Amino acid sequence: MSSQQIDPRGPQFNAAITSVVLLVVLLTAPAAFGIGLLALQAALFALGAFAGPRRTPAAFLFRRFVRPRLQPPLALEDAAAPRFAQGVGLGFALVGLVGYTAGIAWVGPIAVGLALVAALLNATLRFCLGCQLYGVCKVKNVNIDESHKKEEALV
């Protein structure tokens, strides 16, 4: 996906902000304010997924106000996994929006709650579920590619 390197603390900062937003959504939806806030979060997830995690408002805030006050990171990380994780967040946010707007009472809170758990894990423990899923998908694709190469070699 990307060879862009990012400070690994940036996505953690983004996850902290996302956690607050999703908590407010859970407390206020299905009211218009909560649904609007979830739509905004979906747009932010989309920006992170399609433009990359460095192009989000949270990344700007991190680079401008937080990172200058921190020691340099021990290592940078590839932006591909956090970018993929933003896409996973987008999926949950969209499912939540559909649930809330369609009046399916249980779908919205469950989708938002799952996204909140993932964001809290990243914000507090720096454990990115979407990044882990990216790693699993990447391994599966490599194995699939290798099996096709073996089959082609036999033909």
QUIGIGI-V501002 format. One record per residue. N is the residue number from 0. RES is the residue in three letters. SS is DSSP state (~ for helix, > for strand, _ for the rest). NEAR is the number of other ideal C-beta (glycine too) atoms within 10 Angstrom. Layout:
n->(N & N)
res->(RES & RES)
ss->(SS & SS)
near->(NEAR & NEAR)
//
This chain:
n->(0 & 1 & 2 & 3 & 4 & 5 & 6 & 7 & 8 & 9 & 10 & 11 & 12 & 13 & 14 & 15 & 16 & 17 & 18 & 19 & 20 & 21 & 22 & 23 & 24 & 25 & 26 & 27 & 28 & 29 & 30 & 31 & 32 & 33 & 34 & 35 & 36 & 37 & 38 & 39 & 40 & 41 & 42 & 43 & 44 & 45 & 46 & 47 & 48 & 49 & 50 & 51 & 52 & 53 & 54 & 55 & 56 & 57 & 58 & 59 & 60 & 61 & 62 & 63 & 64 & 65 & 66 & 67 & 68 & 69 & 70 & 71 & 72 & 73 & 74 & 75 & 76 & 77 & 78 & 79 & 80 & 81 & 82 & 83 & 84 & 85 & 86 & 87 & 88 & 89 & 90 & 91 & 92 & 93 & 94 & 95 & 96 & 97 & 98 & 99 & 100 & 101 & 102 & 103 & 104 & 105 & 106 & 107 & 108 & 109 & 110 & 111 & 112 & 113 & 114 & 115 & 116 & 117 & 118 & 119 & 120 & 121 & 122 & 123 & 124 & 125 & 126 & 127 & 128 & 129 & 130 & 131 & 132 & 133 & 134 & 135 & 136 & 137 & 138 & 139 & 140 & 141 & 142 & 143 & 144 & 145 & 146 & 147 & 148 & 149 & 150 & 151 & 152 & 153 & 154)
res->(MET & SER & SER & GLN & GLN & ILE & ASP & PRO & ARG & GLY & PRO & GLN & PHE & ASN & ALA & ALA & ILE & THR & SER & VAL & VAL & LEU & LEU & VAL & VAL & LEU & LEU & THR & ALA & PRO & ALA & ALA & PHE & GLY & ILE & GLY & LEU & LEU & ALA & LEU & GLN & ALA & ALA & LEU & PHE & ALA & LEU & GLY & ALA & PHE & ALA & GLY & PRO & ARG & ARG & THR & PRO & ALA & ALA & PHE & LEU & PHE & ARG & ARG & PHE & VAL & ARG & PRO & ARG & LEU & GLN & PRO & PRO & LEU & ALA & LEU & GLU & ASP & ALA & ALA & ALA & PRO & ARG & PHE & ALA & GLN & GLY & VAL & GLY & LEU & GLY & PHE & ALA & LEU & VAL & GLY & LEU & VAL & GLY & TYR & THR & ALA & GLY & ILE & ALA & TRP & VAL & GLY & PRO & ILE & ALA & VAL & GLY & LEU & ALA & LEU & VAL & ALA & ALA & LEU & LEU & ASN & ALA & THR & LEU & ARG & PHE & CYS & LEU & GLY & CYS & GLN & LEU & TYR & GLY & VAL & CYS & LYS & VAL & LYS & ASN & VAL & ASN & ILE & ASP & GLU & SER & HIS & LYS & LYS & GLU & GLU & ALA & LEU & VAL)
ss->(_ & _ & _ & _ & > & > & > & ~ & ~ & ~ & ~ & ~ & ~ & ~ & ~ & ~ & ~ & ~ & ~ & ~ & ~ & ~ & ~ & ~ & ~ & ~ & ~ & ~ & _ & _ & _ & ~ & ~ & ~ & ~ & ~ & ~ & ~ & ~ & ~ & ~ & ~ & ~ & ~ & ~ & ~ & ~ & ~ & ~ & ~ & _ & _ & ~ & ~ & ~ & _ & ~ & ~ & ~ & ~ & ~ & ~ & ~ & ~ & ~ & ~ & ~ & ~ & ~ & _ & _ & _ & _ & _ & _ & > & > & > & ~ & ~ & ~ & ~ & ~ & ~ & ~ & ~ & ~ & ~ & ~ & ~ & ~ & ~ & ~ & ~ & ~ & ~ & ~ & ~ & ~ & ~ & ~ & ~ & _ & _ & ~ & ~ & ~ & ~ & ~ & ~ & ~ & ~ & ~ & ~ & ~ & ~ & ~ & ~ & ~ & ~ & ~ & ~ & ~ & ~ & ~ & _ & _ & _ & ~ & ~ & ~ & ~ & ~ & ~ & ~ & ~ & ~ & ~ & ~ & ~ & ~ & ~ & ~ & ~ & ~ & ~ & ~ & ~ & ~ & ~ & ~ & ~ & ~ & ~ & _)
near->(14 & 15 & 7 & 14 & 13 & 23 & 20 & 18 & 15 & 23 & 30 & 18 & 20 & 26 & 26 & 16 & 18 & 27 & 20 & 12 & 19 & 27 & 15 & 15 & 29 & 17 & 10 & 15 & 22 & 16 & 11 & 9 & 13 & 19 & 18 & 13 & 17 & 30 & 17 & 13 & 25 & 20 & 12 & 21 & 23 & 17 & 18 & 28 & 22 & 12 & 12 & 19 & 25 & 19 & 11 & 24 & 12 & 20 & 23 & 11 & 15 & 25 & 15 & 9 & 10 & 14 & 17 & 8 & 6 & 10 & 6 & 8 & 14 & 6 & 8 & 12 & 18 & 16 & 22 & 18 & 24 & 29 & 24 & 23 & 27 & 26 & 17 & 20 & 28 & 21 & 16 & 24 & 26 & 16 & 18 & 29 & 21 & 13 & 21 & 23 & 14 & 10 & 9 & 11 & 11 & 8 & 16 & 25 & 17 & 15 & 21 & 26 & 16 & 17 & 30 & 20 & 13 & 24 & 27 & 17 & 16 & 25 & 20 & 12 & 10 & 13 & 14 & 25 & 17 & 25 & 22 & 14 & 16 & 21 & 13 & 10 & 12 & 14 & 10 & 10 & 10 & 10 & 10 & 10 & 10 & 10 & 10 & 10 & 10 & 9 & 9 & 8 & 7 & 6 & 4)
//
